[in-house]
Amino acid sequence: MRTLKNRHMKLCAMFVLSLVIVSWMYIHRNADYMNCPCPEVELFKQQGGHGVIVTADPERKQFEKESSQERNSSEVSIIMWRAKYVHKMCEQIIWNASYVHARTPVFFYSKPNGLLACKSPKTGSTFMGALIRALNQPSIDKVSGMFLLGRNKIHNGLHEVWDILAAEPIKQSTLTGMITRDPYSRLFSTFVDKYFLLGRLGRELATYLKRGFREDRNKYCGYDITFQEFLDYVVFLAQSMKELNEHMVPVSQLCDVCNMKYDLICRQESLSESISEVLRLTKNVTSSRLNAIRKSINTTSPYASMHSLISSHIFDYNNHRQDCPNQLSFMRKMWKAFQVQGLVNSVIKFPEGIFARFLFVEKEAHAITSAILQVIQSNPLSKKQRQQQRLSALTIAYRNIRWQTIFNLQKVFKLDFLLFGYSNYPPDMYNITQTTNGYI
């Protein structure tokens, strides 16, 4: 009896001790998390001799207040005001732009219109590239076709300048612009597009992690990589001063924002509203060309977006088919990506019967797009629902990411958070009950 009683006492003691340990870990975990580097922190710890010193929190808040008052009392557009705000903030920081190792800035360029736009992947740069091409087209009849091109054609180097070649266009330009995006959203978009689907970057990371392929109904397709592993890889490359792919580089550095002093700074989250202002400010655009561009944007936007994506996915698949021999498996992943991006209602199941009849080649891009749009119309999403679905996917993706990873991302993307006004914490939605293991 005494032995049984002693056993119970030992079990109770172990249980209490476990509670104490778990509580201690939770408190210190959250204490560390809340002490992560934020835009309000005065000193950004140096790594490898590259650091950032920013203004103290009271000074920053005072400038924001004054700038907001100026914005509300003037006729300056929000994208011009945002650029002015960034210029002011750049005067108050000491920044070595080589904090991460990356390529030099690249710009889309329209010489006839004096428009120079920074090329920053996953911020709407494909659309901006299409817009520059539409401005540069000799024939107005070809304007609408520019918004239907796949991104591999948009980003083929034409209508672009970089390095030393950009010096003269910058001097000649009457209008310079760039697009920003929330770093957490941009990283997730990169993961979906370049690692969840097929491509060179996904294969490189899988090789680095010594991983194989993911299974899809007893067939392999794509790479056995989690979102957690991808984010840790970004941090590793940045901290090791290894070159980051342009899709992972902070936009503030990718566009050299403090040295360029842009006239306009748009946000990807409200790009459609900003584009009309960009067009209004662009010089030497005839009314007929302007109307053609606006018509193309307004009437073909959903179709153009889907068609451009389909063309790009067909191109990527046929270049990396060996990583997913069964094309239906890839189409199933593509369908999931469309749902994450808010293009397809998440309740619509993958229409295998429709996709099975396609060979998934470039000449079928129009037919595949039309078929998908017909399926989408069976249960369409409103603008608000699309936003909610994207936010839900984003929140679920970050829900189980380790706090140390978030801590490190806050350091890598420090200036993006500071200069462009994004929260340095991932999105959170308490009403989401789904769980994730790191995959989408």
Secondary structure, DSSP 8 states (H G I E B T S, - for coil): -HHHHHHHHHHHHHHHHHHHHHHHHHHHHHHHHHTS--TT-SEEEEETTEEEE---HHHHHHHHHHHHHHHHTS---HHHHHHHHHHHHHTT-EE-GGGSB----EEEEETTTTEEEE--TTSSHHHHHHHHHHHH-SSGGGHHHHTTS-HHHHTSSTTEEEGGGGHHHHHH-SEEEEEE--HHHHHHHHHIIIIIS-SHHHHHHHHHTT--EEEETTEEEEE---HHHHHHHHHHHHHTT-B--TTTS-HHHHTTHHHH--SEEEEGGGHHHHHHHHHHH-SS--HHHHHHHHHHHHHHHHHHHHHHHHHHHHHHHHHSGGG---HHHHHHHHHHHHHHTTSS-TTS---HHHHTT----GGGHHHHHHHHHHHHTTS---HHHHHHHHHHHHHHHHHT--HHHHHHHHHHTHHHHHHH---SS----TT-----SS--
